[in-house]
Amino acid sequence: MEESNAKIRAFVAIDIPEELKDSLLSINLDRKMFRMVSRDNLHITLFFLGNITSRQIEIVEGIIGRL
């Protein structure tokens, strides 16, 4: 990955299985706790990293890869 000072808004998330997406989208969730996105972008955010550099993303990827 090319080193850059540009910041990237990043988070750690897991995908939701396709067979569960329609069911989840049909539930009336508290909009204060959940921000709804399109079906294609549906995921569960585990941790918000904020605005980080590409180098920091490489570090996070390395740590997650060891889990």
Steps between C-alpha positions, in 0.01 A plus 500: 500500500642842409599719796287809523401765749142478378257384765248226441182463706533139613329240714518130576183318397359161415280418204150367555406179318278566199222278638465728806506840332133516397387392847714765667381773266137416577543557876404843631822592685562796727654755261694656789701180542524388138568682176339323211694455179418340168471122487834474317680691778331325791757398763559502874759751615716358776730797550521847348862601436436856388714680245827311467789481253566216257797397717272470802261288294789266416574464871136425582481247215808327638350476846162376374674249273653334805162448669 
